[in-house]
Amino acid sequence: MRKKEYERIVRELRSYEDIDRVAKKYSMDWETVLVIYTQKVIRNTQRNFHRAKAKIRELAGRWSKGERIVNLAKEYNLPPVVMGSLILTEAGLSKREYNDMLRNPDKIAEGSLKDEIIEILENDPLYSPQGNNVQRRRGYLGEARIKEWLEKYGIEFLTENDLKGDGKKTPDFLLKTPVQYRGEEIHWIESKGTFGDTHELRRNLAKQLKPYLELFGSGMVVYWYGLLDETPSIDGIVILPGDEFLSWDPTK
């Protein structure tokens, strides 16, 4: 995807309800548009969280006087689940109690708090437990596809779970014997259930990919929901969208 088109799509995704319209307008897969919207919301949340936290006593006071958490969340451009965590823990709930309420709203005694928790969940498709499950499943699916691909070609590997005891940063798959991709030796493969835009790639490089390169040698990262056409080449790291990975035949 061209960067200008991607930036236009991001601007048009102002709410969850925009996903259908944008997917149809640009003839895109709905799930890919959801992923792009999710990444936008997460980044906005990271930017706005500390501004709300600095005002938490004031916000908790406004809530205690009758203002709704979903409205306060909108004012600070935060997901309702996140604003609810700030306000209700300030009001005396533990984070565990709050998370239990989100998972089991039907177990809350009847009253205004139950109504508010239900309202929070209804207005937060991304940070709610259901939204978190969708993101986790997306990650598991990407890893399962790579595992199936490796097994198809008889490539032996160690998983992240196999390597955890080493005390190092570990990729999703470390190959016992490297394979070749267009002349580059691939020692490891990392799966990303995200869209590889500039911000995502920069973050992944700093936290994971460059440490893997230093520890294990050259490798590959697969972005299952696409890449920008302008993605820069990085020495020692092959960056592929999911469809190109699946079409790669390492025996040729």
FIKOLZA-1660 file (N, C-alpha, C; in steps of 0.1 Angstrom, whole numbers, plus 5000, padded with zeros to 4 digits):
% residues 252
   i   px   py   pz ch aa at
   1 5008 4988 5000  A  M  N
   1 5000 5000 5000  A  M CA
   1 5009 5012 5000  A  M  C
   2 5005 5022 4992  A  R  N
   2 5013 5035 4991  A  R CA
   2 5010 5043 5004  A  R  C
   3 5021 5050 5009  A  K  N
   3 5020 5057 5021  A  K CA
   3 5009 5067 5021  A  K  C
   4 5007 5074 5010  A  K  N
   4 4997 5085 5010  A  K CA
   4 4983 5079 5011  A  K  C
   5 4981 5068 5005  A  E  N
   5 4968 5061 5006  A  E CA
   5 4965 5056 5020  A  E  C
   6 4976 5051 5026  A  Y  N
   6 4975 5046 5040  A  Y CA
   6 4972 5057 5050  A  Y  C
   7 4978 5069 5048  A  E  N
   7 4976 5080 5057  A  E CA
   7 4962 5085 5055  A  E  C
   8 4956 5085 5043  A  R  N
   8 4943 5089 5040  A  R CA
   8 4933 5080 5047  A  R  C
   9 4936 5067 5047  A  I  N
   9 4927 5057 5053  A  I CA
   9 4927 5059 5068  A  I  C
  10 4939 5062 5074  A  V  N
  10 4940 5064 5089  A  V CA
  10 4932 5076 5092  A  V  C
  11 4933 5087 5084  A  R  N
  11 4925 5099 5088  A  R CA
  11 4910 5097 5087  A  R  C
  12 4906 5088 5078  A  E  N
  12 4891 5086 5076  A  E CA
  12 4886 5077 5087  A  E  C
  13 4894 5069 5094  A  L  N
  13 4890 5060 5105  A  L CA
  13 4889 5068 5118  A  L  C
  14 4878 5075 5119  A  R  N
  14 4876 5083 5131  A  R CA
  14 4869 5075 5143  A  R  C
  15 4862 5065 5139  A  S  N
  15 4855 5056 5149  A  S CA
  15 4854 5042 5144  A  S  C
  16 4851 5033 5152  A  Y  N
  16 4849 5019 5149  A  Y CA
  16 4838 5018 5138  A  Y  C
  17 4828 5026 5138  A  E  N
  17 4818 5025 5128  A  E CA
  17 4822 5029 5114  A  E  C
  18 4834 5035 5113  A  D  N
  18 4839 5039 5100  A  D CA
  18 4846 5027 5092  A  D  C
  19 4848 5016 5099  A  I  N
  19 4855 5005 5093  A  I CA
  19 4848 4999 5081  A  I  C
  20 4835 4997 5082  A  D  N
  20 4828 4991 5070  A  D CA
  20 4829 5000 5058  A  D  C
  21 4826 5013 5060  A  R  N
  21 4826 5023 5049  A  R CA
  21 4840 5024 5043  A  R  C
  22 4851 5024 5051  A  V  N
  22 4864 5025 5045  A  V CA
  22 4868 5013 5038  A  V  C
  23 4865 5001 5043  A  A  N
  23 4868 4989 5037  A  A CA
  23 4861 4988 5023  A  A  C
  24 4849 4992 5022  A  K  N
  24 4842 4992 5009  A  K CA
  24 4848 5003 5000  A  K  C
  25 4850 5014 5005  A  K  N
  25 4855 5025 4996  A  K CA
  25 4869 5022 4990  A  K  C
  26 4877 5015 4997  A  Y  N
  26 4891 5012 4992  A  Y CA
  26 4892 4998 4988  A  Y  C
  27 4881 4990 4987  A  S  N
  27 4881 4976 4983  A  S CA
  27 4891 4968 4991  A  S  C
  28 4891 4970 5004  A  M  N
  28 4900 4963 5013  A  M CA
  28 4894 4953 5022  A  M  C
  29 4901 4943 5026  A  D  N
  29 4897 4933 5036  A  D CA
  29 4893 4940 5049  A  D  C
  30 4881 4936 5054  A  W  N
  30 4876 4943 5066  A  W CA
  30 4885 4941 5078  A  W  C
  31 4891 4929 5079  A  E  N
  31 4900 4927 5091  A  E CA
  31 4912 4936 5090  A  E  C
  32 4917 4938 5078  A  T  N
  32 4929 4947 5076  A  T CA
  32 4926 4961 5081  A  T  C
  33 4914 4966 5077  A  V  N
  33 4910 4979 5081  A  V CA
  33 4908 4980 5096  A  V  C
  34 4903 4969 5102  A  L  N
  34 4902 4969 5117  A  L CA
  34 4915 4969 5123  A  L  C
  35 4925 4962 5118  A  V  N
  35 4939 4962 5123  A  V CA
  35 4944 4977 5123  A  V  C
  36 4943 4983 5111  A  I  N
  36 4948 4997 5110  A  I CA
  36 4941 5006 5120  A  I  C
  37 4928 5005 5122  A  Y  N
  37 4921 5013 5131  A  Y CA
  37 4925 5010 5146  A  Y  C
  38 4927 4997 5149  A  T  N
  38 4932 4993 5162  A  T CA
  38 4945 5000 5165  A  T  C
  39 4955 5000 5156  A  Q  N
  39 4968 5006 5158  A  Q CA
  39 4967 5021 5160  A  Q  C
  40 4958 5027 5153  A  K  N
  40 4955 5041 5155  A  K CA
  40 4950 5044 5169  A  K  C
  41 4941 5036 5174  A  V  N
  41 4935 5038 5187  A  V CA
  41 4945 5036 5198  A  V  C
  42 4953 5025 5196  A  I  N
  42 4964 5022 5206  A  I CA
  42 4974 5034 5208  A  I  C
  43 4978 5039 5196  A  R  N
  43 4987 5051 5197  A  R CA
  43 4981 5063 5203  A  R  C
  44 4969 5066 5199  A  N  N
  44 4962 5077 5205  A  N CA
  44 4961 5075 5221  A  N  C
  45 4958 5063 5225  A  T  N
  45 4957 5060 5239  A  T CA
  45 4970 5062 5246  A  T  C
  46 4981 5058 5240  A  Q  N
  46 4994 5060 5246  A  Q CA
  46 4997 5075 5247  A  Q  C
  47 4993 5083 5238  A  R  N
  47 4996 5097 5238  A  R CA
  47 4987 5104 5249  A  R  C
  48 4974 5100 5250  A  N  N
  48 4965 5107 5259  A  N CA
  48 4964 5102 5273  A  N  C
  49 4969 5090 5276  A  F  N
  49 4968 5084 5289  A  F CA
  49 4973 5093 5300  A  F  C
  50 4985 5098 5299  A  H  N
  50 4991 5105 5310  A  H CA
  50 4984 5119 5312  A  H  C
  51 4978 5125 5302  A  R  N
  51 4971 5137 5304  A  R CA
  51 4959 5134 5313  A  R  C
  52 4952 5123 5311  A  A  N
  52 4940 5120 5319  A  A CA
  52 4945 5116 5333  A  A  C
  53 4956 5108 5334  A  K  N
  53 4960 5103 5347  A  K CA
  53 4964 5115 5356  A  K  C
  54 4970 5126 5350  A  A  N
  54 4973 5138 5358  A  A CA
  54 4961 5145 5363  A  A  C
  55 4950 5142 5357  A  K  N
  55 4937 5149 5362  A  K CA
  55 4928 5139 5369  A  K  C
  56 4933 5128 5374  A  I  N
  56 4925 5117 5378  A  I CA
  56 4916 5121 5390  A  I  C
  57 4921 5128 5399  A  R  N
  57 4913 5132 5411  A  R CA
  57 4901 5141 5406  A  R  C
  58 4903 5150 5397  A  E  N
  58 4892 5158 5392  A  E CA
  58 4882 5149 5384  A  E  C
  59 4887 5140 5376  A  L  N
  59 4879 5131 5368  A  L CA
  59 4870 5122 5377  A  L  C
  60 4877 5117 5388  A  A  N
  60 4869 5108 5397  A  A CA
  60 4859 5116 5404  A  A  C
  61 4862 5129 5407  A  G  N
  61 4852 5137 5414  A  G CA
  61 4840 5140 5405  A  G  C
  62 4843 5143 5392  A  R  N
  62 4832 5145 5383  A  R CA
  62 4823 5133 5381  A  R  C
  63 4830 5121 5381  A  W  N
  63 4822 5109 5380  A  W CA
  63 4813 5107 5392  A  W  C
  64 4819 5110 5404  A  S  N
  64 4811 5108 5416  A  S CA
  64 4799 5117 5417  A  S  C
  65 4799 5128 5409  A  K  N
  65 4788 5137 5409  A  K CA
  65 4778 5134 5397  A  K  C
  66 4781 5123 5390  A  G  N
  66 4771 5119 5381  A  G CA
  66 4775 5118 5366  A  G  C
  67 4787 5123 5363  A  E  N
  67 4791 5123 5349  A  E CA
  67 4795 5109 5345  A  E  C
  68 4792 5105 5333  A  R  N
  68 4794 5091 5328  A  R CA
  68 4808 5089 5323  A  R  C
  69 4814 5077 5326  A  I  N
  69 4827 5074 5322  A  I CA
  69 4829 5074 5307  A  I  C
  70 4819 5070 5299  A  V  N
  70 4820 5070 5285  A  V CA
  70 4821 5084 5280  A  V  C
  71 4815 5094 5286  A  N  N
  71 4816 5108 5282  A  N CA
  71 4829 5114 5286  A  N  C
  72 4834 5110 5297  A  L  N
  72 4847 5115 5301  A  L CA
  72 4858 5109 5292  A  L  C
  73 4856 5097 5288  A  A  N
  73 4866 5090 5279  A  A CA
  73 4866 5097 5266  A  A  C
  74 4854 5101 5261  A  K  N
  74 4854 5108 5248  A  K CA
  74 4860 5122 5249  A  K  C
  75 4859 5129 5260  A  E  N
  75 4865 5142 5262  A  E CA
  75 4880 5141 5262  A  E  C
  76 4886 5130 5267  A  Y  N
  76 4901 5128 5267  A  Y CA
  76 4906 5119 5256  A  Y  C
  77 4897 5115 5246  A  N  N
  77 4900 5107 5235  A  N CA
  77 4907 5094 5240  A  N  C
  78 4901 5088 5250  A  L  N
  78 4906 5075 5255  A  L CA
  78 4895 5064 5253  A  L  C
  79 4898 5052 5252  A  P  N
  79 4888 5041 5252  A  P CA
  79 4881 5041 5265  A  P  C
  80 4868 5038 5266  A  P  N
  80 4861 5038 5278  A  P CA
  80 4867 5028 5289  A  P  C
  81 4872 5016 5284  A  V  N
  81 4877 5007 5294  A  V CA
  81 4889 5013 5301  A  V  C
  82 4898 5020 5293  A  V  N
  82 4909 5026 5299  A  V CA
  82 4905 5037 5309  A  V  C
  83 4896 5046 5305  A  M  N
  83 4892 5056 5314  A  M CA
  83 4885 5050 5326  A  M  C
  84 4877 5040 5324  A  G  N
  84 4871 5033 5336  A  G CA
  84 4881 5028 5346  A  G  C
  85 4892 5022 5341  A  S  N
  85 4902 5017 5350  A  S CA
  85 4908 5029 5358  A  S  C
  86 4911 5040 5352  A  L  N
  86 4917 5051 5359  A  L CA
  86 4907 5056 5370  A  L  C
  87 4894 5058 5366  A  I  N
  87 4885 5064 5376  A  I CA
  87 4881 5055 5387  A  I  C
  88 4878 5042 5383  A  L  N
  88 4873 5033 5393  A  L CA
  88 4884 5028 5403  A  L  C
  89 4896 5027 5398  A  T  N
  89 4907 5024 5408  A  T CA
  89 4910 5036 5417  A  T  C
  90 4908 5048 5411  A  E  N
  90 4909 5060 5420  A  E CA
  90 4898 5060 5430  A  E  C
  91 4887 5054 5427  A  A  N
  91 4875 5054 5436  A  A CA
  91 4876 5043 5446  A  A  C
  92 4886 5034 5445  A  G  N
  92 4888 5024 5455  A  G CA
  92 4888 5009 5450  A  G  C
  93 4884 5007 5437  A  L  N
  93 4885 4993 5432  A  L CA
  93 4899 4989 5429  A  L  C
  94 4902 4976 5431  A  S  N
  94 4915 4972 5427  A  S CA
  94 4914 4969 5412  A  S  C
  95 4926 4968 5405  A  K  N
  95 4925 4965 5390  A  K CA
  95 4920 4951 5388  A  K  C
  96 4922 4942 5397  A  R  N
  96 4917 4929 5396  A  R CA
  96 4902 4929 5397  A  R  C
  97 4896 4936 5406  A  E  N
  97 4882 4937 5408  A  E CA
  97 4876 4943 5395  A  E  C
  98 4882 4954 5390  A  Y  N
  98 4877 4960 5378  A  Y CA
  98 4877 4951 5366  A  Y  C
  99 4888 4943 5364  A  N  N
  99 4889 4934 5353  A  N CA
  99 4879 4923 5354  A  N  C
 100 4876 4918 5367  A  D  N
 100 4866 4908 5369  A  D CA
 100 4852 4913 5365  A  D  C
 101 4850 4925 5368  A  M  N
 101 4837 4931 5364  A  M CA
 101 4835 4932 5349  A  M  C
 102 4846 4935 5342  A  L  N
 102 4846 4936 5328  A  L CA
 102 4843 4922 5322  A  L  C
 103 4849 4912 5328  A  R  N
 103 4847 4899 5323  A  R CA
 103 4834 4893 5326  A  R  C
 104 4828 4897 5338  A  N  N
 104 4816 4891 5343  A  N CA
 104 4806 4902 5347  A  N  C
 105 4801 4910 5338  A  P  N
 105 4792 4921 5343  A  P CA
 105 4779 4916 5349  A  P  C
 106 4775 4904 5345  A  D  N
 106 4762 4898 5350  A  D CA
 106 4763 4895 5365  A  D  C
 107 4776 4893 5370  A  K  N
 107 4777 4890 5384  A  K CA
 107 4777 4902 5393  A  K  C
 108 4777 4914 5387  A  I  N
 108 4777 4926 5395  A  I CA
 108 4763 4928 5401  A  I  C
 109 4762 4932 5413  A  A  N
 109 4749 4934 5419  A  A CA
 109 4742 4945 5411  A  A  C
 110 4729 4944 5410  A  E  N
 110 4721 4954 5403  A  E CA
 110 4724 4968 5408  A  E  C
 111 4725 4978 5399  A  G  N
 111 4727 4991 5404  A  G CA
 111 4734 5000 5393  A  G  C
 112 4738 5012 5397  A  S  N
 112 4744 5021 5387  A  S CA
 112 4757 5016 5382  A  S  C
 113 4765 5010 5391  A  L  N
 113 4779 5005 5387  A  L CA
 113 4777 4994 5376  A  L  C
 114 4768 4985 5378  A  K  N
 114 4766 4975 5368  A  K CA
 114 4762 4981 5354  A  K  C
 115 4753 4991 5355  A  D  N
 115 4748 4998 5343  A  D CA
 115 4760 5005 5336  A  D  C
 116 4769 5010 5344  A  E  N
 116 4780 5018 5338  A  E CA
 116 4791 5008 5332  A  E  C
 117 4793 4997 5339  A  I  N
 117 4802 4987 5333  A  I CA
 117 4797 4982 5320  A  I  C
 118 4784 4979 5319  A  I  N
 118 4778 4974 5306  A  I CA
 118 4779 4985 5296  A  I  C
 119 4777 4998 5299  A  E  N
 119 4779 5009 5290  A  E CA
 119 4793 5010 5285  A  E  C
 120 4803 5008 5294  A  I  N
 120 4817 5009 5290  A  I CA
 120 4820 4998 5279  A  I  C
 121 4815 4985 5282  A  L  N
 121 4817 4974 5273  A  L CA
 121 4811 4976 5260  A  L  C
 122 4799 4982 5260  A  E  N
 122 4791 4984 5247  A  E CA
 122 4798 4994 5239  A  E  C
 123 4806 5003 5245  A  N  N
 123 4812 5014 5237  A  N CA
 123 4827 5012 5235  A  N  C
 124 4832 5000 5238  A  D  N
 124 4847 4998 5236  A  D CA
 124 4849 4985 5230  A  D  C
 125 4849 4984 5216  A  P  N
 125 4851 4971 5210  A  P CA
 125 4865 4966 5209  A  P  C
 126 4875 4975 5213  A  L  N
 126 4889 4971 5212  A  L CA
 126 4895 4967 5225  A  L  C
 127 4893 4975 5236  A  Y  N
 127 4899 4973 5249  A  Y CA
 127 4891 4964 5258  A  Y  C
 128 4879 4961 5254  A  S  N
 128 4870 4952 5262  A  S CA
 128 4877 4938 5262  A  S  C
 129 4873 4929 5271  A  P  N
 129 4878 4915 5271  A  P CA
 129 4876 4908 5257  A  P  C
 130 4864 4911 5251  A  Q  N
 130 4861 4905 5238  A  Q CA
 130 4871 4910 5227  A  Q  C
 131 4874 4923 5228  A  G  N
 131 4883 4929 5218  A  G CA
 131 4897 4924 5221  A  G  C
 132 4901 4922 5233  A  N  N
 132 4915 4917 5236  A  N CA
 132 4916 4902 5231  A  N  C
 133 4905 4895 5232  A  N  N
 133 4905 4881 5227  A  N CA
 133 4907 4881 5212  A  N  C
 134 4900 4890 5205  A  V  N
 134 4902 4891 5190  A  V CA
 134 4916 4894 5186  A  V  C
 135 4923 4903 5194  A  Q  N
 135 4937 4906 5191  A  Q CA
 135 4946 4894 5194  A  Q  C
 136 4943 4887 5205  A  R  N
 136 4951 4875 5208  A  R CA
 136 4950 4864 5197  A  R  C
 137 4937 4862 5193  A  R  N
 137 4935 4852 5183  A  R CA
 137 4942 4855 5170  A  R  C
 138 4942 4868 5167  A  R  N
 138 4949 4873 5155  A  R CA
 138 4964 4869 5155  A  R  C
 139 4970 4871 5167  A  G  N
 139 4984 4867 5169  A  G CA
 139 4986 4852 5168  A  G  C
 140 4977 4844 5174  A  Y  N
 140 4979 4830 5174  A  Y CA
 140 4977 4824 5160  A  Y  C
 141 4968 4830 5152  A  L  N
 141 4966 4826 5138  A  L CA
 141 4978 4828 5130  A  L  C
 142 4985 4839 5131  A  G  N
 142 4997 4842 5123  A  G CA
 142 5008 4832 5127  A  G  C
 143 5010 4829 5139  A  E  N
 143 5020 4819 5143  A  E CA
 143 5016 4805 5138  A  E  C
 144 5004 4802 5139  A  A  N
 144 4999 4789 5134  A  A CA
 144 5002 4787 5119  A  A  C
 145 5000 4798 5111  A  R  N
 145 5003 4797 5097  A  R CA
 145 5018 4795 5094  A  R  C
 146 5026 4801 5102  A  I  N
 146 5041 4799 5100  A  I CA
 146 5045 4785 5104  A  I  C
 147 5039 4780 5115  A  K  N
 147 5042 4767 5120  A  K CA
 147 5038 4756 5109  A  K  C
 148 5026 4758 5103  A  E  N
 148 5021 4749 5093  A  E CA
 148 5030 4750 5081  A  E  C
 149 5035 4762 5077  A  W  N
 149 5044 4764 5066  A  W CA
 149 5057 4757 5068  A  W  C
 150 5063 4758 5080  A  L  N
 150 5076 4752 5083  A  L CA
 150 5074 4737 5082  A  L  C
 151 5064 4732 5088  A  E  N
 151 5061 4717 5088  A  E CA
 151 5059 4712 5074  A  E  C
 152 5052 4720 5066  A  K  N
 152 5050 4716 5052  A  K CA
 152 5063 4713 5044  A  K  C
 153 5073 4721 5047  A  Y  N
 153 5086 4720 5040  A  Y CA
 153 5096 4712 5048  A  Y  C
 154 5092 4707 5059  A  G  N
 154 5101 4698 5067  A  G CA
 154 5113 4706 5074  A  G  C
 155 5110 4719 5077  A  I  N
 155 5120 4727 5083  A  I CA
 155 5119 4726 5098  A  I  C
 156 5130 4722 5105  A  E  N
 156 5129 4720 5119  A  E CA
 156 5131 4733 5126  A  E  C
 157 5125 4735 5138  A  F  N
 157 5125 4748 5145  A  F CA
 157 5123 4746 5159  A  F  C
 158 5126 4756 5167  A  L  N
 158 5123 4758 5181  A  L CA
 158 5114 4770 5182  A  L  C
 159 5104 4768 5191  A  T  N
 159 5094 4779 5192  A  T CA
 159 5099 4788 5204  A  T  C
 160 5092 4799 5205  A  E  N
 160 5095 4809 5216  A  E CA
 160 5094 4802 5229  A  E  C
 161 5084 4793 5231  A  N  N
 161 5082 4786 5244  A  N CA
 161 5094 4776 5246  A  N  C
 162 5100 4770 5236  A  D  N
 162 5111 4761 5237  A  D CA
 162 5123 4769 5242  A  D  C
 163 5124 4782 5239  A  L  N
 163 5136 4790 5241  A  L CA
 163 5135 4799 5253  A  L  C
 164 5124 4799 5260  A  K  N
 164 5122 4809 5271  A  K CA
 164 5132 4807 5282  A  K  C
 165 5136 4795 5285  A  G  N
 165 5145 4792 5296  A  G CA
 165 5159 4798 5294  A  G  C
 166 5162 4803 5282  A  D  N
 166 5176 4808 5279  A  D CA
 166 5178 4822 5285  A  D  C
 167 5167 4828 5289  A  G  N
 167 5168 4842 5294  A  G CA
 167 5172 4853 5284  A  G  C
 168 5169 4850 5271  A  K  N
 168 5172 4859 5260  A  K CA
 168 5159 4864 5254  A  K  C
 169 5160 4875 5246  A  K  N
 169 5148 4878 5238  A  K CA
 169 5148 4867 5227  A  K  C
 170 5136 4862 5225  A  T  N
 170 5135 4850 5216  A  T CA
 170 5124 4853 5205  A  T  C
 171 5127 4849 5192  A  P  N
 171 5117 4850 5182  A  P CA
 171 5107 4840 5183  A  P  C
 172 5096 4841 5175  A  D  N
 172 5086 4831 5175  A  D CA
 172 5091 4817 5170  A  D  C
 173 5100 4817 5160  A  F  N
 173 5105 4805 5155  A  F CA
 173 5120 4807 5152  A  F  C
 174 5128 4798 5158  A  L  N
 174 5143 4798 5156  A  L CA
 174 5145 4785 5148  A  L  C
 175 5151 4786 5136  A  L  N
 175 5153 4775 5127  A  L CA
 175 5165 4767 5131  A  L  C
 176 5164 4754 5132  A  K  N
 176 5176 4746 5135  A  K CA
 176 5187 4747 5124  A  K  C
 177 5182 4748 5112  A  T  N
 177 5191 4750 5101  A  T CA
 177 5186 4761 5092  A  T  C
 178 5194 4771 5089  A  P  N
 178 5189 4783 5082  A  P CA
 178 5184 4779 5068  A  P  C
 179 5175 4787 5063  A  V  N
 179 5170 4785 5049  A  V CA
 179 5174 4798 5041  A  V  C
 180 5173 4798 5028  A  Q  N
 180 5177 4809 5020  A  Q CA
 180 5165 4816 5014  A  Q  C
 181 5165 4829 5015  A  Y  N
 181 5154 4837 5009  A  Y CA
 181 5161 4848 5000  A  Y  C
 182 5161 4846 4987  A  R  N
 182 5168 4855 4978  A  R CA
 182 5182 4858 4982  A  R  C
 183 5189 4848 4985  A  G  N
 183 5203 4850 4989  A  G CA
 183 5206 4854 5003  A  G  C
 184 5196 4856 5011  A  E  N
 184 5197 4859 5025  A  E CA
 184 5194 4847 5034  A  E  C
 185 5204 4844 5043  A  E  N
 185 5201 4833 5053  A  E CA
 185 5191 4837 5063  A  E  C
 186 5181 4828 5065  A  I  N
 186 5170 4831 5075  A  I CA
 186 5172 4821 5086  A  I  C
 187 5176 4827 5098  A  H  N
 187 5178 4819 5110  A  H CA
 187 5166 4819 5119  A  H  C
 188 5157 4829 5117  A  W  N
 188 5146 4830 5126  A  W CA
 188 5134 4837 5118  A  W  C
 189 5122 4834 5123  A  I  N
 189 5110 4841 5117  A  I CA
 189 5101 4846 5129  A  I  C
 190 5097 4859 5127  A  E  N
 190 5089 4865 5137  A  E CA
 190 5075 4868 5130  A  E  C
 191 5064 4865 5137  A  S  N
 191 5051 4867 5132  A  S CA
 191 5045 4880 5138  A  S  C
 192 5039 4888 5130  A  K  N
 192 5032 4900 5135  A  K CA
 192 5018 4901 5129  A  K  C
 193 5008 4901 5138  A  G  N
 193 4994 4902 5134  A  G CA
 193 4990 4917 5133  A  G  C
 194 4998 4925 5126  A  T  N
 194 4996 4939 5125  A  T CA
 194 4999 4943 5111  A  T  C
 195 4996 4956 5108  A  F  N
 195 5000 4963 5096  A  F CA
 195 5014 4969 5098  A  F  C
 196 5023 4966 5089  A  G  N
 196 5037 4972 5091  A  G CA
 196 5039 4986 5086  A  G  C
 197 5033 4995 5093  A  D  N
 197 5036 5009 5089  A  D CA
 197 5049 5014 5095  A  D  C
 198 5052 5026 5093  A  T  N
 198 5065 5032 5097  A  T CA
 198 5067 5031 5113  A  T  C
 199 5056 5035 5120  A  H  N
 199 5057 5034 5135  A  H CA
 199 5058 5020 5140  A  H  C
 200 5050 5011 5134  A  E  N
 200 5051 4997 5139  A  E CA
 200 5064 4991 5136  A  E  C
 201 5070 4993 5125  A  L  N
 201 5083 4987 5121  A  L CA
 201 5094 4993 5130  A  L  C
 202 5093 5006 5132  A  R  N
 202 5104 5012 5141  A  R CA
 202 5103 5007 5155  A  R  C
 203 5091 5005 5160  A  R  N
 203 5089 5000 5174  A  R CA
 203 5094 4985 5175  A  R  C
 204 5090 4977 5165  A  N  N
 204 5094 4963 5165  A  N CA
 204 5109 4961 5163  A  N  C
 205 5115 4970 5155  A  L  N
 205 5130 4969 5153  A  L CA
 205 5137 4972 5167  A  L  C
 206 5133 4982 5174  A  A  N
 206 5140 4986 5186  A  A CA
 206 5138 4975 5197  A  A  C
 207 5125 4970 5198  A  K  N
 207 5122 4961 5209  A  K CA
 207 5126 4946 5207  A  K  C
 208 5125 4942 5194  A  Q  N
 208 5127 4928 5191  A  Q CA
 208 5136 4924 5180  A  Q  C
 209 5134 4930 5168  A  L  N
 209 5141 4925 5156  A  L CA
 209 5156 4927 5156  A  L  C
 210 5160 4939 5161  A  K  N
 210 5175 4941 5161  A  K CA
 210 5181 4933 5172  A  K  C
 211 5175 4931 5184  A  P  N
 211 5181 4921 5193  A  P CA
 211 5182 4907 5188  A  P  C
 212 5171 4903 5180  A  Y  N
 212 5172 4889 5174  A  Y CA
 212 5184 4888 5164  A  Y  C
 213 5185 4899 5157  A  L  N
 213 5196 4899 5147  A  L CA
 213 5210 4898 5154  A  L  C
 214 5212 4905 5165  A  E  N
 214 5224 4904 5172  A  E CA
 214 5226 4890 5179  A  E  C
 215 5215 4884 5183  A  L  N
 215 5217 4871 5191  A  L CA
 215 5217 4859 5181  A  L  C
 216 5209 4860 5170  A  F  N
 216 5208 4848 5162  A  F CA
 216 5212 4849 5148  A  F  C
 217 5215 4861 5144  A  G  N
 217 5219 4863 5130  A  G CA
 217 5207 4868 5122  A  G  C
 218 5208 4868 5109  A  S  N
 218 5198 4873 5100  A  S CA
 218 5185 4865 5101  A  S  C
 219 5173 4872 5098  A  G  N
 219 5160 4865 5099  A  G CA
 219 5150 4873 5092  A  G  C
 220 5137 4870 5095  A  M  N
 220 5126 4875 5087  A  M CA
 220 5114 4878 5097  A  M  C
 221 5107 4889 5093  A  V  N
 221 5095 4892 5100  A  V CA
 221 5083 4893 5090  A  V  C
 222 5072 4887 5094  A  V  N
 222 5060 4886 5085  A  V CA
 222 5049 4895 5091  A  V  C
 223 5045 4905 5083  A  Y  N
 223 5033 4913 5087  A  Y CA
 223 5021 4908 5080  A  Y  C
 224 5012 4901 5088  A  W  N
 224 5001 4894 5081  A  W CA
 224 4991 4903 5075  A  W  C
 225 4990 4916 5079  A  Y  N
 225 4980 4925 5074  A  Y CA
 225 4986 4936 5065  A  Y  C
 226 4998 4933 5060  A  G  N
 226 5003 4942 5049  A  G CA
 226 5014 4951 5054  A  G  C
 227 5020 4958 5044  A  L  N
 227 5031 4967 5045  A  L CA
 227 5029 4979 5037  A  L  C
 228 5036 4990 5040  A  L  N
 228 5038 5001 5031  A  L CA
 228 5047 4997 5020  A  L  C
 229 5044 5002 5008  A  D  N
 229 5053 5000 4996  A  D CA
 229 5066 5006 4999  A  D  C
 230 5067 5017 5007  A  E  N
 230 5079 5024 5009  A  E CA
 230 5087 5019 5021  A  E  C
 231 5084 5007 5026  A  T  N
 231 5091 5001 5037  A  T CA
 231 5106 5000 5033  A  T  C
 232 5115 5005 5042  A  P  N
 232 5129 5005 5038  A  P CA
 232 5135 4991 5040  A  P  C
 233 5146 4988 5033  A  S  N
 233 5153 4975 5034  A  S CA
 233 5162 4977 5047  A  S  C
 234 5163 4966 5054  A  I  N
 234 5172 4966 5066  A  I CA
 234 5181 4955 5065  A  I  C
 235 5194 4957 5066  A  D  N
 235 5204 4947 5065  A  D CA
 235 5202 4936 5075  A  D  C
 236 5201 4924 5070  A  G  N
 236 5200 4912 5079  A  G CA
 236 5185 4909 5083  A  G  C
 237 5175 4917 5079  A  I  N
 237 5161 4914 5082  A  I CA
 237 5153 4915 5070  A  I  C
 238 5147 4904 5066  A  V  N
 238 5137 4904 5055  A  V CA
 238 5124 4907 5060  A  V  C
 239 5117 4916 5054  A  I  N
 239 5104 4921 5058  A  I CA
 239 5094 4917 5047  A  I  C
 240 5084 4909 5051  A  L  N
 240 5074 4904 5041  A  L CA
 240 5060 4906 5046  A  L  C
 241 5050 4909 5037  A  P  N
 241 5036 4908 5040  A  P CA
 241 5032 4893 5040  A  P  C
 242 5021 4890 5046  A  G  N
 242 5017 4876 5048  A  G CA
 242 5016 4868 5035  A  G  C
 243 5009 4874 5024  A  D  N
 243 5007 4867 5012  A  D CA
 243 5020 4863 5005  A  D  C
 244 5030 4872 5006  A  E  N
 244 5043 4869 4999  A  E CA
 244 5050 4858 5007  A  E  C
 245 5049 4858 5020  A  F  N
 245 5055 4847 5028  A  F CA
 245 5049 4833 5024  A  F  C
 246 5035 4833 5023  A  L  N
 246 5029 4820 5020  A  L CA
 246 5032 4815 5006  A  L  C
 247 5035 4824 4997  A  S  N
 247 5038 4820 4983  A  S CA
 247 5053 4816 4982  A  S  C
 248 5061 4818 4992  A  W  N
 248 5075 4815 4991  A  W CA
 248 5078 4800 4992  A  W  C
 249 5085 4795 4983  A  D  N
 249 5089 4781 4983  A  D CA
 249 5104 4780 4985  A  D  C
 250 5108 4776 4997  A  P  N
 250 5122 4776 5001  A  P CA
 250 5130 4765 4994  A  P  C
 251 5123 4756 4987  A  T  N
 251 5130 4745 4980  A  T CA
 251 5135 4749 4966  A  T  C
 252 5131 4761 4962  A  K  N
 252 5134 4765 4948  A  K CA
 252 5145 4776 4949  A  K  C
% end
